[in-house]
Amino acid sequence: MSRQVPFTVGAFGMLTWDQLIDTGAYPIEGTYHIVRSITEQSGGTTGNTSTALARLGVEVSLAARVGDDPTGRHLIDELAAEGCNIENVLIRTGEPTDRGVILVSGDQENRDRTILWVQGARLKHGDQLPVEPFFAKDLVLVDLDDARLHLLLLDLPMHVSPRTRIFGTMTFLAELKPFQALELALRHDYLAGHVRELMHATEQETIQGAIARFQQEMVLSQVRFAAFTDGANGCIMVTRDEAIDIPAFEVDVVDPTGAGDAFAAGMAWGILNRFDLEQVGRFANAMGALATRQHGARAALPSLTDVEAFLQTARIRESDEIRAASSD
């Protein structure tokens, strides 16, 4: 029996205008390089994840800031067209919109991207936020680069809304000192990140070591489970007691930009639907894989029907890398 009332998500985070430059091979310093293509699209981690959730049928409300320019207004209009509630996406007077210049490089089997971030308008500590209505949603996404604001939002539920479930990403935690990143990470109910971000936060040189350290810290934390992506190697679902390797799917990768944001949306969908750990990982991997089929973070974001059809026929990608084993 299908759910009659849509799930609801409140998202605090960032919107960015992306310029994607496909370079083929990565440019060598001090030389010229012929560009394959240039594409401009809406982006930003929170905007991408929110758009992905909206296409799955979730009612998404965003709190974010954009600049006082045509690009900022375009970002707002595009999110509204996707069905997102943009009442709390406000224009910050006197600041430009956040921008990203993204170099997409590598061959078919090893596509990657390098992001050059031109910082602009975004949420800051002290901004007025819709805490009460957002905390009443089925799930709250916190995806902020302002560490003080991030911490404030993580501490609020115990005081004003104990039933609120906080889902966080590690994207911007990697900019903090390791002990700060780990402390913030452990305050979420659910967490998504890349294995590189986990290794930074735990100060470990191997994925296995990072997972073991994180599991030790989870014991006294509020994290129910976490998922860490490793690109073409799939993801690792982590609880206090186990680490489950979920292999990636085969897909013709055009551009990996935004795959992690789509993965986060897939994880959120699994949380909302109370999937088991393996189901969450498979659905999130499918979302991430499908998002890579076109240039840009949003162009190839799938519908729920697309994901379900993909999962019926998708092939597992072969990987020789052994990353995680269950902890007893």
Residue frames relative to the residue before (quaternion, step in Angstrom):
aa qw qx qy qz dx dy dz
M 1.0000 0.0000 0.0000 0.0000 0.00 0.00 0.00
S 0.3658 -0.7535 0.5046 0.2091 3.58 -0.71 1.05
R 0.5530 -0.6041 0.4646 0.3367 3.54 -1.19 0.59
Q 0.3671 -0.7654 0.4931 0.1907 3.59 -0.81 1.02
V 0.7416 0.3282 -0.1893 0.5536 3.58 1.10 -0.70
P 0.4604 -0.6988 0.4608 0.2957 3.65 -0.72 0.96
F 0.5202 -0.5838 0.5172 0.3479 3.53 -1.24 0.51
T 0.2309 -0.7695 0.5805 0.1326 3.56 -1.21 0.56
V 0.0527 -0.7835 0.6192 0.0007 3.55 -1.06 0.86
G 0.1679 -0.7457 0.6351 0.1118 3.55 -1.06 0.81
A 0.0961 -0.8289 0.5511 0.0034 3.59 -0.72 1.06
F 0.1350 -0.7526 0.6418 0.0591 3.55 -0.88 1.05
G 0.4185 0.7478 -0.4452 0.2597 3.60 -0.59 0.98
M 0.6936 -0.5175 0.3983 0.3042 3.48 -1.30 -0.62
L 0.1385 -0.7520 0.6404 0.0715 3.52 -1.21 0.77
T 0.0375 -0.8128 0.5794 -0.0466 3.56 -0.91 0.96
W 0.3120 -0.6955 0.6056 0.2283 3.55 -1.22 0.54
D 0.1903 -0.8298 0.5220 0.0521 3.56 -0.62 1.21
Q 0.1161 -0.7214 0.6761 0.0948 3.52 -1.18 0.76
L 0.1344 -0.8172 0.5599 0.0267 3.57 -0.54 1.23
I 0.0895 -0.7971 0.5972 -0.0018 3.55 -0.72 1.14
D 0.1988 -0.7826 0.5823 0.0946 3.58 -0.50 1.22
T 0.1274 -0.8406 0.5262 0.0179 3.55 -0.44 1.25
G 0.4209 -0.6569 0.5066 0.3669 3.59 1.21 -0.24
A 0.7905 -0.0178 0.0682 0.6084 3.57 -0.40 -1.20
Y 0.5362 -0.6205 0.4508 0.3525 3.58 -1.10 0.64
P 0.5355 -0.6581 0.4178 0.3250 3.63 -0.84 0.93
I 0.3608 -0.7026 0.5731 0.2184 3.54 -1.11 0.76
E 0.5337 -0.6523 0.4371 0.3140 3.57 -0.84 0.99
G 0.8176 0.2585 -0.2015 0.4734 3.56 -0.97 0.91
T 0.6791 0.4294 -0.2965 0.5162 3.60 1.28 0.15
Y 0.4617 -0.6145 0.5259 0.3641 3.56 -1.30 0.02
H 0.1289 -0.7959 0.5893 0.0514 3.57 -1.18 0.49
I 0.3736 -0.7241 0.5365 0.2198 3.58 -0.91 0.92
V 0.3188 -0.7616 0.5429 0.1534 3.56 -0.82 1.09
R 0.4333 -0.7064 0.5010 0.2496 3.58 -0.95 0.89
S 0.7879 -0.1666 0.1566 0.5717 3.57 0.88 -0.96
I 0.1768 -0.7429 0.6329 0.1274 3.54 -1.32 0.43
T 0.0151 -0.7936 0.6069 -0.0405 3.55 -0.85 1.05
E 0.1351 -0.7726 0.6127 0.0972 3.59 -1.09 0.70
Q 0.0907 0.7977 -0.5831 0.1243 3.55 -0.88 1.03
S 0.5911 -0.5181 0.4704 0.4010 3.51 -1.36 0.19
G 0.0523 0.8011 -0.5932 0.0602 3.55 -1.09 0.74
G 0.3575 0.6957 -0.5775 0.2339 3.52 -1.21 -0.59
T 0.5597 -0.6635 0.3748 0.3257 3.56 -0.73 1.06
T 0.7110 0.4520 -0.2731 0.4644 3.59 0.80 -0.97
G 0.6345 0.5265 -0.3274 0.4615 3.56 1.01 -0.77
N 0.6501 0.5162 -0.3136 0.4610 3.57 1.00 -0.81
T 0.6820 0.4790 -0.2893 0.4709 3.58 0.85 -0.96
S 0.6479 0.5192 -0.3175 0.4581 3.58 0.99 -0.80
T 0.6415 0.5126 -0.3185 0.4737 3.58 0.99 -0.82
A 0.6422 0.5236 -0.3198 0.4595 3.57 0.97 -0.86
L 0.6620 0.4961 -0.3030 0.4732 3.59 0.95 -0.84
A 0.6326 0.5338 -0.3327 0.4518 3.58 0.98 -0.82
R 0.6716 0.4934 -0.3015 0.4633 3.60 0.98 -0.79
L 0.6280 0.5034 -0.3305 0.4929 3.58 1.27 -0.33
G 0.6080 -0.5842 0.3418 0.4150 3.58 1.27 -0.19
V 0.4739 0.6660 -0.4389 0.3731 3.58 1.28 0.23
E 0.3726 -0.6796 0.5788 0.2533 3.58 -1.13 0.67
V 0.0600 -0.8340 0.5474 -0.0340 3.56 -0.33 1.30
S 0.0944 -0.7566 0.6451 0.0506 3.55 -1.01 0.91
L 0.1762 -0.8107 0.5539 0.0702 3.58 -0.83 1.01
A 0.1072 -0.7128 0.6838 0.1132 3.50 -1.34 0.53
A 0.2587 0.7489 -0.5605 0.2410 3.58 -0.54 1.19
R 0.3002 -0.7199 0.5868 0.2176 3.55 -1.36 0.00
V 0.0929 -0.7549 0.6454 0.0701 3.53 -1.22 0.65
G 0.5979 -0.5928 0.4086 0.3524 3.55 -1.27 0.29
D 0.5598 -0.5934 0.4724 0.3338 3.50 -1.36 0.30
D 0.5173 0.6083 -0.4231 0.4283 3.56 0.51 1.23
P 0.6954 -0.4787 0.3188 0.4308 3.63 -1.21 0.29
T 0.6155 0.5584 -0.3493 0.4329 3.59 1.04 -0.71
G 0.6520 0.5186 -0.3116 0.4571 3.57 0.94 -0.85
R 0.6698 0.4874 -0.3008 0.4726 3.56 0.94 -0.86
H 0.6166 0.5367 -0.3431 0.4627 3.58 1.11 -0.66
L 0.6204 0.5399 -0.3398 0.4562 3.60 1.00 -0.78
I 0.6543 0.5078 -0.3079 0.4682 3.58 0.96 -0.88
D 0.6730 0.5105 -0.2986 0.4443 3.58 0.85 -0.99
E 0.6699 0.5076 -0.3108 0.4438 3.58 0.94 -0.85
L 0.6414 0.5081 -0.3267 0.4730 3.60 1.01 -0.73
A 0.6274 0.5270 -0.3306 0.4684 3.56 1.03 -0.78
A 0.6492 0.5225 -0.3100 0.4576 3.58 1.00 -0.83
E 0.6512 0.4985 -0.3095 0.4814 3.59 1.17 -0.55
G 0.5847 -0.6071 0.3598 0.4001 3.58 1.27 -0.15
C 0.4725 0.6701 -0.4454 0.3596 3.59 1.25 0.18
N 0.4340 -0.6524 0.5514 0.2864 3.55 -1.18 0.62
I 0.0830 -0.8385 0.5386 -0.0065 3.58 -0.45 1.24
E 0.2383 0.8088 -0.5041 0.1871 3.59 1.23 0.46
N 0.7749 0.3230 -0.1625 0.5184 3.59 1.05 -0.76
V 0.4798 0.5689 -0.4847 0.4596 3.56 1.18 0.65
L 0.0185 -0.8579 0.5089 -0.0682 3.55 -0.12 1.32
I 0.4639 -0.6550 0.5270 0.2794 3.54 -1.26 0.57
R 0.2305 -0.7631 0.5898 0.1290 3.56 -0.85 1.00
T 0.3723 -0.7660 0.4877 0.1918 3.55 -0.39 1.28
G 0.8195 0.2744 -0.2048 0.4595 3.54 -1.02 0.85
E 0.7023 0.3909 -0.2744 0.5279 3.60 1.26 0.08
P 0.4534 -0.6672 0.5095 0.2996 3.60 -1.13 0.58
T 0.5855 -0.5507 0.4539 0.3845 3.54 -1.28 0.24
D 0.5694 -0.5872 0.4638 0.3406 3.54 -1.15 0.72
R 0.0644 -0.8137 0.5777 0.0041 3.60 -0.96 0.86
G 0.1221 -0.7688 0.6215 0.0888 3.52 -1.27 0.52
V 0.1587 -0.7297 0.6559 0.1104 3.55 -1.07 0.83
I 0.0780 -0.8420 0.5329 -0.0319 3.56 -0.43 1.26
L 0.2048 -0.7675 0.5999 0.0954 3.56 -0.71 1.13
V 0.1393 -0.7838 0.6035 0.0451 3.56 -0.60 1.21
S 0.0724 0.8271 -0.5447 0.1177 3.58 -0.58 1.13
G 0.6113 0.5825 -0.4148 0.3391 3.53 -1.37 0.07
D 0.5304 -0.6205 0.4708 0.3348 3.54 -1.29 0.32
Q 0.7834 -0.3712 0.2284 0.4432 3.57 -1.35 0.09
E 0.7287 0.4378 -0.2362 0.4707 3.57 0.99 -0.83
N 0.8015 0.2172 -0.0884 0.5501 3.58 1.18 -0.35
R 0.1174 0.8087 -0.5615 0.1299 3.57 0.71 1.08
D 0.0485 0.7904 -0.6083 0.0538 3.58 -1.00 0.80
R 0.2025 -0.7787 0.5767 0.1413 3.57 -1.28 0.15
T 0.2168 -0.7365 0.6295 0.1191 3.50 -1.26 0.66
I 0.1925 -0.8141 0.5426 0.0754 3.58 -0.67 1.11
L 0.1383 -0.7439 0.6508 0.0631 3.54 -0.92 1.04
W 0.1743 -0.8369 0.5169 0.0453 3.55 -0.38 1.28
V 0.1305 -0.7560 0.6394 0.0514 3.56 -0.78 1.13
Q 0.2659 -0.8278 0.4710 0.1490 3.57 -0.01 1.29
G 0.0045 0.7860 -0.6168 0.0422 3.51 -1.06 0.88
A 0.8241 -0.2050 0.1578 0.5040 3.57 -1.15 -0.62
R 0.2125 0.7482 -0.6072 0.1622 3.55 -0.95 0.96
L 0.6762 -0.4958 0.3498 0.4179 3.57 -1.26 0.27
K 0.0645 -0.7917 0.6074 0.0020 3.53 -1.07 0.88
H 0.6261 -0.5034 0.4306 0.4114 3.53 -1.29 0.40
G 0.7256 0.3774 -0.3026 0.4894 3.58 -0.80 1.02
D 0.5393 0.6020 -0.4104 0.4223 3.60 1.22 -0.29
Q 0.4591 -0.6515 0.5248 0.2989 3.56 -1.12 0.67
L 0.0595 -0.8322 0.5504 -0.0299 3.57 -0.69 1.12
P 0.4889 -0.6720 0.4781 0.2842 3.60 -1.16 0.63
V 0.0346 -0.8634 0.5030 0.0162 3.57 0.72 1.07
E 0.7029 0.4953 -0.3001 0.4129 3.61 0.66 -1.05
P 0.7175 0.4208 -0.2933 0.4713 3.67 0.70 -0.87
F 0.6470 0.5133 -0.3331 0.4551 3.61 1.01 -0.68
F 0.6775 0.4969 -0.2982 0.4529 3.59 0.96 -0.82
A 0.6107 0.5359 -0.3519 0.4647 3.59 1.27 -0.15
K 0.4978 0.6595 -0.4239 0.3709 3.61 1.28 -0.10
D 0.6608 -0.5064 0.3776 0.4054 3.57 -1.30 0.27
L 0.7876 -0.0092 0.0374 0.6149 3.57 1.13 -0.69
V 0.1965 -0.7700 0.5973 0.1081 3.58 -1.10 0.73
L 0.2046 -0.7669 0.6001 0.0990 3.56 -0.83 1.07
V 0.0662 -0.7736 0.6299 0.0171 3.57 -0.83 1.03
D 0.1027 0.8009 -0.5631 0.1758 3.56 -0.44 1.30
L 0.2884 0.8019 -0.4490 0.2686 3.55 0.61 1.23
D 0.3637 -0.7207 0.5409 0.2362 3.57 -1.15 0.60
D 0.5869 0.5403 -0.3737 0.4732 3.61 1.26 -0.20
A 0.3354 -0.7956 0.4684 0.1875 3.59 -0.19 1.28
R 0.6344 0.5315 -0.3410 0.4459 3.62 1.01 -0.74
L 0.6728 0.4759 -0.2938 0.4842 3.57 0.94 -0.87
H 0.6113 0.5558 -0.3397 0.4494 3.57 1.02 -0.81
L 0.6794 0.4875 -0.2833 0.4696 3.57 0.87 -0.99
L 0.6217 0.5498 -0.3399 0.4423 3.59 0.98 -0.82
L 0.6941 0.4739 -0.2813 0.4631 3.58 0.85 -0.96
L 0.6464 0.5122 -0.3252 0.4627 3.59 1.09 -0.60
D 0.6905 0.4831 -0.2760 0.4622 3.59 1.08 -0.67
L 0.5819 0.6499 -0.3604 0.3303 3.59 1.11 -0.62
P 0.6262 0.5810 -0.3796 0.3552 3.66 0.78 -0.82
M 0.6529 0.5255 -0.3378 0.4283 3.62 0.88 -0.83
H 0.7069 0.4478 -0.2579 0.4830 3.57 1.18 -0.52
V 0.8293 0.2382 -0.0878 0.4977 3.60 0.91 -0.86
S 0.8208 0.0512 0.0161 0.5687 3.62 1.10 -0.53
P 0.1457 -0.8556 0.4900 0.0810 3.61 0.43 1.20
R 0.6696 0.5115 -0.3088 0.4412 3.61 1.12 -0.54
T 0.4696 0.6841 -0.4406 0.3425 3.59 1.24 -0.18
R 0.2062 -0.7660 0.5996 0.1058 3.56 -0.98 0.93
I 0.1822 -0.8069 0.5588 0.0583 3.56 -0.66 1.17
F 0.1062 -0.7676 0.6316 0.0239 3.54 -0.87 1.08
G 0.0401 -0.8352 0.5480 -0.0204 3.56 -0.64 1.10
T 0.2870 -0.7161 0.6031 0.2026 3.52 -1.33 0.35
M 0.4481 -0.7073 0.4893 0.2439 3.56 -1.21 0.56
T 0.2970 0.8090 -0.4791 0.1667 3.59 1.29 -0.01
F 0.8031 0.2865 -0.1355 0.5045 3.56 0.70 -1.09
L 0.5108 0.6346 -0.4291 0.3902 3.60 1.24 -0.19
A 0.5881 0.5987 -0.3618 0.4059 3.57 1.16 -0.57
E 0.6089 0.5522 -0.3515 0.4482 3.60 1.25 -0.29
L 0.6252 0.5422 -0.3309 0.4535 3.59 1.27 -0.30
K 0.6211 -0.4784 0.4350 0.4429 3.54 -1.31 0.12
P 0.6606 -0.5595 0.3107 0.3925 3.61 -0.99 0.76
F 0.6931 0.4763 -0.3100 0.4434 3.61 0.75 -0.92
Q 0.6347 0.5120 -0.3304 0.4752 3.60 1.10 -0.64
A 0.6420 0.5284 -0.3178 0.4557 3.57 0.97 -0.88
L 0.6776 0.4897 -0.2936 0.4636 3.57 0.90 -0.91
E 0.6383 0.5341 -0.3293 0.4460 3.58 0.96 -0.83
L 0.6756 0.4726 -0.2945 0.4832 3.58 0.91 -0.87
A 0.6303 0.5573 -0.3381 0.4217 3.58 0.91 -0.90
L 0.7119 0.4846 -0.2566 0.4388 3.57 0.92 -0.92
R 0.6039 0.5704 -0.3561 0.4279 3.60 1.24 -0.06
H 0.5806 0.5738 -0.3800 0.4351 3.61 1.26 -0.07
D 0.5048 -0.6062 0.5073 0.3469 3.55 -1.28 0.32
Y 0.7731 0.0564 -0.0085 0.6317 3.55 1.12 -0.79
L 0.1047 -0.8157 0.5690 0.0011 3.55 -1.04 0.78
A 0.0754 -0.7673 0.6356 0.0400 3.55 -1.09 0.84
G 0.1768 0.7867 -0.5774 0.1283 3.55 -1.00 0.79
H 0.5135 -0.5866 0.5085 0.3657 3.52 -1.35 -0.11
V 0.6136 -0.5675 0.3866 0.3899 3.58 -1.11 0.57
R 0.5973 0.5583 -0.3717 0.4398 3.62 1.09 -0.59
E 0.6521 0.5094 -0.3074 0.4700 3.58 1.03 -0.82
L 0.6360 0.5190 -0.3215 0.4720 3.57 1.05 -0.76
M 0.6537 0.5107 -0.3131 0.4623 3.60 0.95 -0.84
H 0.6189 0.5287 -0.3382 0.4722 3.58 1.08 -0.70
A 0.7084 0.4824 -0.2748 0.4358 3.58 0.76 -1.05
T 0.7445 0.3949 -0.2170 0.4927 3.58 1.03 -0.76
E 0.3422 -0.7673 0.4693 0.2717 3.58 1.34 -0.15
Q 0.4503 0.6580 -0.4625 0.3877 3.54 0.97 0.96
E 0.4170 -0.7358 0.4863 0.2193 3.57 -1.08 0.73
T 0.7395 0.3039 -0.2127 0.5617 3.60 1.25 -0.15
I 0.5990 -0.5617 0.4251 0.3807 3.55 -1.22 0.49
Q 0.6414 0.5321 -0.3279 0.4449 3.57 0.95 -0.86
G 0.6645 0.5022 -0.2988 0.4658 3.57 0.96 -0.87
A 0.6454 0.5260 -0.3151 0.4556 3.57 1.02 -0.82
I 0.6533 0.5051 -0.3132 0.4690 3.58 0.96 -0.84
A 0.6499 0.5216 -0.3175 0.4525 3.58 0.91 -0.90
R 0.6614 0.4936 -0.3052 0.4750 3.59 0.94 -0.87
F 0.6567 0.5104 -0.3182 0.4550 3.58 0.93 -0.88
Q 0.6451 0.5181 -0.3274 0.4563 3.59 0.96 -0.80
Q 0.6109 0.5404 -0.3494 0.4612 3.59 1.02 -0.70
E 0.7042 0.4640 -0.2594 0.4707 3.56 0.92 -0.95
M 0.5857 0.6040 -0.3639 0.3996 3.61 1.15 -0.56
V 0.5416 0.6730 -0.3949 0.3127 3.57 1.09 -0.71
L 0.7886 0.2647 -0.1367 0.5379 3.59 0.91 -0.88
S 0.5568 0.6042 -0.3896 0.4161 3.59 1.24 0.30
Q 0.5253 -0.6252 0.4636 0.3439 3.56 -1.30 -0.05
V 0.4208 0.7087 -0.4727 0.3118 3.61 1.25 0.12
R 0.3034 -0.7546 0.5562 0.1711 3.57 -0.76 1.07
F 0.7381 -0.2483 0.1244 0.6149 3.56 1.04 -0.81
A 0.2168 -0.7610 0.6008 0.1136 3.53 -1.31 0.40
A 0.1820 -0.7575 0.6151 0.1211 3.55 -1.27 0.44
F 0.0839 -0.8005 0.5932 0.0139 3.55 -0.86 0.99
T 0.2924 -0.7799 0.5342 0.1445 3.56 -0.65 1.16
D 0.0893 -0.7701 0.6293 0.0547 3.50 -1.29 0.51
G 0.6457 -0.5728 0.3100 0.3986 3.54 0.93 1.02
A 0.8548 -0.0719 0.0852 0.5068 3.55 -0.86 -1.04
N 0.6252 0.5346 -0.3397 0.4560 3.61 1.26 -0.16
G 0.5936 -0.5957 0.3658 0.3987 3.59 1.24 0.12
C 0.5040 -0.6365 0.4844 0.3259 3.56 -1.09 -0.70
I 0.3049 -0.7111 0.6016 0.1988 3.52 -1.37 0.23
M 0.2141 -0.7595 0.6048 0.1075 3.56 -0.79 1.08
V 0.0924 -0.8402 0.5338 -0.0232 3.56 -0.62 1.16
T 0.0199 -0.7393 0.6731 0.0085 3.53 -1.02 0.96
R 0.7236 -0.3985 0.3021 0.4757 3.57 -1.26 -0.13
D 0.7920 0.3669 -0.1455 0.4658 3.56 1.05 -0.81
E 0.8247 0.1384 -0.0567 0.5454 3.59 1.11 -0.41
A 0.1672 -0.7357 0.6456 0.1184 3.50 -1.35 0.41
I 0.1083 -0.8297 0.5476 0.0018 3.56 -0.43 1.26
D 0.3112 -0.7484 0.5642 0.1575 3.55 -0.77 1.11
I 0.0640 -0.7837 0.6176 0.0160 3.60 -0.74 1.05
P 0.3380 -0.7804 0.4827 0.2091 3.63 -0.38 1.15
A 0.5303 -0.6212 0.4814 0.3181 3.54 -1.26 0.51
F 0.4500 -0.6579 0.5318 0.2862 3.54 -1.36 0.23
E 0.5149 -0.6126 0.4966 0.3362 3.53 -1.22 0.51
V 0.1733 0.7575 -0.6133 0.1415 3.56 -0.96 0.93
D 0.4548 -0.6575 0.5206 0.2997 3.57 -1.14 0.62
V 0.2068 -0.8259 0.5175 0.0856 3.56 -0.19 1.31
V 0.1843 -0.7599 0.6173 0.0866 3.54 -0.92 1.03
D 0.7897 -0.1015 0.1343 0.5899 3.56 0.89 -1.00
P 0.3022 -0.7901 0.5054 0.1702 3.63 -0.61 1.06
T 0.3967 0.7304 -0.4785 0.2832 3.61 1.26 -0.04
G 0.8316 0.2060 -0.1656 0.4885 3.57 -0.83 0.98
A 0.4262 0.7088 -0.4730 0.3036 3.60 1.23 -0.02
G 0.6524 0.5168 -0.3124 0.4579 3.58 1.03 -0.77
D 0.6302 0.5226 -0.3291 0.4705 3.58 1.11 -0.67
A 0.6439 0.4979 -0.3095 0.4916 3.57 1.05 -0.79
F 0.5994 0.5508 -0.3441 0.4679 3.57 1.07 -0.76
A 0.6538 0.5141 -0.3125 0.4588 3.60 0.91 -0.91
A 0.6362 0.5167 -0.3260 0.4711 3.58 1.03 -0.78
G 0.6483 0.5147 -0.3145 0.4646 3.57 1.01 -0.80
M 0.6298 0.5190 -0.3246 0.4781 3.55 1.05 -0.75
A 0.6423 0.5204 -0.3197 0.4631 3.58 0.96 -0.86
W 0.6337 0.5265 -0.3284 0.4621 3.58 1.00 -0.83
G 0.6547 0.5123 -0.3083 0.4624 3.58 0.97 -0.81
I 0.6280 0.5262 -0.3249 0.4724 3.57 1.04 -0.79
L 0.6708 0.5125 -0.2945 0.4480 3.56 0.87 -0.99
N 0.7423 0.4020 -0.2112 0.4928 3.58 1.03 -0.81
R 0.4049 -0.7424 0.4451 0.2944 3.58 1.33 0.06
F 0.1617 0.7839 -0.5696 0.1869 3.56 0.92 0.95
D 0.4902 -0.5974 0.5132 0.3735 3.56 -1.23 0.32
L 0.7429 -0.4482 0.2537 0.4276 3.58 -1.26 0.37
E 0.6807 0.4866 -0.3034 0.4559 3.58 0.85 -0.92
Q 0.6335 0.5219 -0.3299 0.4663 3.60 1.01 -0.75
V 0.6252 0.5299 -0.3369 0.4635 3.58 0.98 -0.83
G 0.6852 0.4979 -0.2863 0.4480 3.57 0.84 -0.98
R 0.6598 0.5042 -0.3104 0.4627 3.59 0.93 -0.85
F 0.6726 0.4876 -0.3068 0.4644 3.58 0.89 -0.91
A 0.6592 0.5044 -0.3090 0.4643 3.59 0.94 -0.87
N 0.6363 0.5186 -0.3244 0.4701 3.60 0.99 -0.80
A 0.6431 0.5214 -0.3213 0.4598 3.58 1.00 -0.82
M 0.6368 0.5206 -0.3243 0.4673 3.58 0.96 -0.83
G 0.6722 0.5012 -0.2950 0.4582 3.57 0.89 -0.93
A 0.6586 0.5145 -0.3092 0.4539 3.58 0.95 -0.86
L 0.6895 0.4937 -0.2883 0.4447 3.58 0.82 -0.97
A 0.6323 0.5622 -0.3283 0.4199 3.58 1.10 -0.66
T 0.6611 0.5427 -0.3047 0.4191 3.61 1.19 -0.42
R 0.5024 0.7187 -0.3902 0.2807 3.61 1.24 -0.12
Q 0.7712 0.1989 -0.1355 0.5894 3.60 1.24 -0.27
H 0.6191 -0.5244 0.4163 0.4104 3.57 -1.27 0.23
G 0.7550 0.3600 -0.2894 0.4653 3.54 -1.04 0.84
A 0.6065 -0.6163 0.3908 0.3157 3.51 -1.28 0.50
R 0.7968 0.3498 -0.1594 0.4662 3.60 1.06 -0.62
A 0.5082 0.7022 -0.4142 0.2775 3.59 1.14 -0.56
A 0.7937 0.3030 -0.1460 0.5068 3.60 0.96 -0.83
L 0.3285 0.7519 -0.5197 0.2379 3.62 1.17 0.26
P 0.3508 -0.7970 0.4610 0.1709 3.60 -0.70 1.07
S 0.4724 -0.5885 0.5581 0.3450 3.51 -1.40 0.13
L 0.6783 -0.4627 0.3568 0.4457 3.58 -1.27 0.15
T 0.6292 0.5370 -0.3296 0.4551 3.58 1.01 -0.80
D 0.6271 0.5413 -0.3267 0.4549 3.58 1.02 -0.83
V 0.6821 0.4917 -0.2928 0.4552 3.57 0.87 -0.97
E 0.6655 0.5075 -0.3098 0.4512 3.57 0.88 -0.91
A 0.6506 0.5016 -0.3145 0.4757 3.59 1.01 -0.79
F 0.6322 0.5386 -0.3222 0.4542 3.58 1.01 -0.84
L 0.6722 0.5124 -0.2977 0.4438 3.58 0.91 -0.91
Q 0.6156 0.5597 -0.3430 0.4361 3.58 1.16 -0.51
T 0.8154 0.2762 -0.0982 0.4992 3.58 1.03 -0.78
A 0.4999 0.7043 -0.4110 0.2917 3.61 1.21 -0.37
R 0.3191 -0.7284 0.5789 0.1802 3.52 -1.20 0.70
I 0.4846 -0.6580 0.4997 0.2873 3.54 -1.08 0.80
R 0.3988 -0.7073 0.5316 0.2409 3.56 -0.98 0.85
E 0.4336 -0.6966 0.5107 0.2570 3.55 -0.90 0.94
S 0.0449 0.7853 -0.6156 0.0481 3.58 -1.00 0.86
D 0.3289 -0.7554 0.5385 0.1766 3.55 -0.95 0.91
E 0.5794 0.6318 -0.3637 0.3645 3.57 1.26 -0.29
I 0.1868 -0.7526 0.6231 0.1018 3.57 -0.92 0.95
R 0.0730 -0.8612 0.5029 -0.0113 3.56 -0.44 1.21
A 0.8321 0.0760 0.0143 0.5491 3.56 0.83 -0.90
A 0.0731 -0.7560 0.6469 0.0674 3.49 -1.25 0.52
S 0.6062 -0.5748 0.4002 0.3768 3.54 -1.12 0.60
S 0.3031 -0.7490 0.5638 0.1712 3.58 -1.00 0.87
D 0.2130 -0.7853 0.5697 0.1152 3.57 -0.81 0.94
